[in-house]
């Protein structure tokens, strides 16, 4: 798995769990303590995300970090 694939998988999973929970990018960003545009960049695999922000997003989605990497 290369770095581009992991970013794509992560972004797709963030979008999947966010939309399943009917949460907007703005609401997820607010809950995670990040900017709304950052969530969009993550979902489009344009941003390399830190482990701290992965944890924040997983907590905001109320899921385990590993679910975002499957």
Order of alpha helices (4+ residues) and beta strands (2+ residues): alpha-alpha-alpha-alpha
